[in-house]
Amino acid sequence: MKIGFVGLGAMGAGIVSRLLAAGYTVTGWNRTKSKAEVLIKEGMKWAESPRIAASQSEIIFSIVTDATAVRDVALGPNGIIKGLPKNGIYLDMSTIAPDSSRAIASEFKKVGLTMLDAPISGSTVTLEAGKASIMVGGDKNAFEVVKPMLLEIGAKATYIGDNGMAVQMKLAINLVLMVEVIAFGEGIALAEKGGVAREAAVEAMLNSVAASPVLGYRGPFILEGKMPEVPLADVNLQQKDMLLVLEQARKLGSPVPLAAAANEMMNACRGLGIDNRDFVTAHQVYRMLGGMSK
């Protein structure tokens, strides 16, 4: 089965690598071709536009920054909708608002094409380990068609419901992830203020019942010299998702006080000029507020 892929950032590139390793023929496109050079060497074919990538594919994916970018690559003059064959399936893996995803899906439906929202839960770390999970919203029969390739990308592929339901679920998951990581930083800072060495506090936390997969690989970033130069998700990227959560909660009338508090910590990180780091850096804000050195 021929696959297309639009958006070759860190996650997109990792997904394409897994699909190539599984033996799929992949044609890809990215705004900056230089980011695709490694994948081209691995065997990925290059397309000059999303439209061309779609025309050479039976199944095409996209994973881009926000809803504006999704609309551009999906519905623009050189978009996926212009090139996808009649029986093709489009899966968008981006984290965007459910209403935005449904609106784009409706445009595909108008011309007899199928779009699924298929956000991926995980980071480059979990993706490389084969432990990421994918949620899918939209036509269930189409989900069954693409499920085998989704299981080459991650360990689990779960059908959630109609269009927009998978990105709704992704926002709920990101809410929990965000609050958990922020709470971790808060707890470690409290232990430090009481005299516990940071290394000992992190080790104890990660050996406790409060531990989780995300804390397992992200928690150690707060130790001296362990913050990655290239963040898994910097403050601004993670806050983008939190703002989606807050707006969706406003629309639904669903209270999310912990999400709001976590979002304020992202504001504090930006105010201190540390928003270029992985968002676990919120731990530094707690240390400063507690009178400890930056």
Number of C-alpha atoms within 10 A of each C-alpha: 10 13 24 30 29 29 27 24 17 12 21 21 21 18 24 27 20 18 20 17 13 12 10 18 17 25 25 32 26 22 15 11 14 11 16 21 13 12 20 16 9 13 16 23 17 20 20 13 20 32 24 21 29 33 21 20 24 18 24 26 28 27 25 21 14 15 18 12 16 26 16 14 25 28 18 15 13 18 20 29 24 18 19 26 16 11 11 20 23 29 24 26 25 24 27 26 21 21 16 17 26 21 14 21 23 16 16 21 12 9 11 11 18 22 27 28 33 33 25 27 20 20 18 17 16 17 20 17 11 17 16 20 20 24 25 32 27 23 16 14 9 19 21 12 12 16 18 11 17 23 17 19 25 22 15 17 23 15 18 20 14 15 24 25 23 28 29 24 18 24 25 16 13 19 23 13 16 22 17 20 22 24 17 22 22 18 17 25 25 16 16 18 16 9 10 14 13 18 15 13 18 24 13 14 19 19 12 10 8 11 15 17 11 16 19 15 13 19 25 18 19 21 11 9 9 11 17 12 10 10 14 20 16 18 24 18 15 19 21 15 21 23 16 18 25 20 13 18 16 12 9 9 9 10 11 13 10 16 22 17 13 21 25 13 20 26 17 17 22 15 10 11 10 18 21 17 20 23 26 27 24 27 23 21 21 22 19 12 11 13 9 13 9 10
